[in-house]
Amino acid sequence: MSVFQKEILEQHLAEVFRNEYIAVYIDSSKKILVCQTQASYIPIHTFKDSFLKCAGLIERGGVERFVFDKRSLRAFHQPSMEWYFVSWKQEMYKLHGLRVHRKILPPEPWFQKCVEAGRHEIELKHPANIFSKLDIGYTGSIAESLVV
């Protein structure tokens, strides 16, 4: 059993859907949705489709905390990140009140630097976005993401 699978079991998360790139889990009682990458790279069309499915779950389940576990990724794709930040997060906030986002990044320092640089670039390009209204945090595990 992988570390990822063990974490899912320990947190009593129920799988909602899966494809070859992403698995999504929910804890309805805690109003938490976890999106966990399953591959080293996710094509943008699959990324968007998966996150649009998550949007439906957020709407139906009254989700208050979204955890994005990216530890399997080994490639950074700025257009996907920009869509996720500028379109998806903004829509989830405006339509469903989702403010709390937790991210679990791969351990490689270069990936973390790419995320920082990418986020800075997005904030410069989209200064009127809702970033300041969101509670975005980075954690090291699913368990930590559920309480921090």
C-alpha positions as CSV (number, residue, x, y, z in Angstrom):
1,M,0.0,0.0,0.0
2,S,1.4,3.4,-1.0
3,V,1.7,6.3,1.4
4,F,-1.1,8.1,-0.6
5,Q,-3.5,5.1,-0.1
6,K,-2.6,4.8,3.5
7,E,-3.4,8.5,4.1
8,I,-6.8,8.2,2.3
9,L,-7.7,5.2,4.5
10,E,-6.5,6.9,7.7
11,Q,-8.6,9.9,7.0
12,H,-11.7,7.9,6.1
13,L,-12.1,9.6,2.8
14,A,-14.6,8.1,0.2
15,E,-13.5,7.9,-3.4
16,V,-15.9,9.8,-5.6
17,F,-14.3,9.5,-9.0
18,R,-11.0,8.6,-10.6
19,N,-9.3,8.7,-14.0
20,E,-5.8,7.8,-15.0
21,Y,-4.5,11.2,-13.8
22,I,-6.6,12.2,-10.8
23,A,-8.5,10.6,-7.9
24,V,-11.1,12.6,-5.9
25,Y,-12.2,11.8,-2.4
26,I,-14.8,13.4,0.0
27,D,-15.6,13.5,3.6
28,S,-19.1,14.9,3.6
29,S,-19.3,15.2,7.4
30,K,-16.3,17.5,7.4
31,K,-17.2,19.2,4.1
32,I,-13.8,18.4,2.6
33,L,-12.9,17.4,-0.9
34,V,-9.5,16.0,-1.8
35,C,-8.1,16.0,-5.3
36,Q,-5.1,13.8,-5.6
37,T,-2.9,13.6,-8.7
38,Q,-2.1,10.1,-9.9
39,A,0.5,10.9,-12.6
40,S,3.6,12.9,-13.2
41,Y,1.8,15.1,-15.7
42,I,-1.9,15.9,-16.4
43,P,-3.0,17.1,-19.9
44,I,-4.8,20.4,-19.6
45,H,-8.1,19.1,-21.1
46,T,-8.2,16.3,-18.5
47,F,-7.2,18.7,-15.7
48,K,-10.0,21.1,-16.6
49,D,-12.6,18.3,-17.0
50,S,-11.6,16.8,-13.6
51,F,-11.8,20.2,-11.8
52,L,-15.2,20.9,-13.4
53,K,-16.4,17.5,-11.9
54,C,-15.0,18.7,-8.6
55,A,-17.1,21.9,-9.0
56,G,-20.3,19.8,-9.1
57,L,-19.3,18.0,-6.0
58,I,-18.5,21.3,-4.2
59,E,-21.9,22.6,-5.2
60,R,-23.8,19.5,-4.1
61,G,-21.8,18.7,-1.0
62,G,-21.4,22.2,0.5
63,V,-17.6,21.7,0.5
64,E,-15.8,24.2,2.7
65,R,-12.2,22.9,2.3
66,F,-10.5,21.8,-0.9
67,V,-7.2,19.9,-0.7
68,F,-5.1,19.6,-3.9
69,D,-2.4,16.9,-3.4
70,K,0.1,17.3,-6.2
71,R,2.9,15.1,-4.9
72,S,2.9,12.8,-7.9
73,L,3.5,15.6,-10.4
74,R,7.0,15.9,-12.0
75,A,6.0,18.6,-14.6
76,F,4.8,22.1,-14.0
77,H,2.3,23.5,-16.5
78,Q,1.7,27.2,-16.1
79,P,-1.5,27.4,-18.3
80,S,-3.2,24.8,-16.1
81,M,-2.2,26.6,-13.0
82,E,-3.4,29.9,-14.4
83,W,-6.8,28.5,-15.3
84,Y,-7.1,26.9,-11.9
85,F,-6.2,30.1,-10.1
86,V,-8.0,32.7,-12.3
87,S,-11.1,30.8,-13.4
88,W,-11.8,27.8,-11.2
89,K,-11.0,29.2,-7.8
90,Q,-12.7,32.4,-8.5
91,E,-15.9,30.6,-9.6
92,M,-15.8,28.3,-6.6
93,Y,-15.5,31.3,-4.3
94,K,-18.2,33.4,-6.0
95,L,-20.7,30.6,-6.6
96,H,-20.1,28.4,-3.6
97,G,-18.2,30.4,-1.0
98,L,-15.2,28.1,-1.1
99,R,-12.3,30.0,0.6
100,V,-10.1,27.3,2.1
101,H,-7.6,25.7,-0.2
102,R,-4.7,23.5,0.9
103,K,-2.0,22.2,-1.4
104,I,0.5,19.5,-1.0
105,L,3.4,20.0,-3.3
106,P,6.0,17.5,-4.5
107,P,9.1,17.6,-2.3
108,E,11.5,18.9,-5.1
109,P,12.6,22.5,-4.5
110,W,12.5,23.3,-8.2
111,F,8.7,22.5,-8.3
112,Q,8.1,24.7,-5.3
113,K,10.0,27.5,-7.0
114,C,7.9,27.1,-10.2
115,V,4.7,27.4,-8.1
116,E,5.9,30.5,-6.4
117,A,7.0,32.1,-9.7
118,G,3.8,31.0,-11.5
119,R,1.6,32.4,-8.7
120,H,3.5,35.7,-8.7
121,E,3.1,36.0,-12.5
122,I,-0.7,35.3,-12.2
123,E,-1.1,37.9,-9.5
124,L,0.7,40.5,-11.7
125,K,-1.5,39.6,-14.7
126,H,-4.7,39.5,-12.8
127,P,-4.5,42.1,-10.0
128,A,-8.3,42.3,-9.6
129,N,-8.7,38.7,-8.7
130,I,-9.9,37.3,-5.4
131,F,-6.6,36.0,-4.1
132,S,-6.7,38.1,-0.9
133,K,-10.1,36.7,0.0
134,L,-8.9,33.1,-0.1
135,D,-7.2,31.1,2.6
136,I,-4.5,29.3,0.6
137,G,-2.0,27.2,2.5
138,Y,0.7,24.6,1.9
139,T,1.0,21.4,3.9
140,G,3.0,18.2,3.9
141,S,0.2,15.6,4.2
142,I,-3.5,15.1,3.8
143,A,-3.9,14.8,7.6
144,E,-2.2,18.2,8.1
145,S,-4.4,19.7,5.3
146,L,-7.5,18.7,7.1
147,V,-6.7,20.6,10.3
148,V,-4.5,23.6,9.3
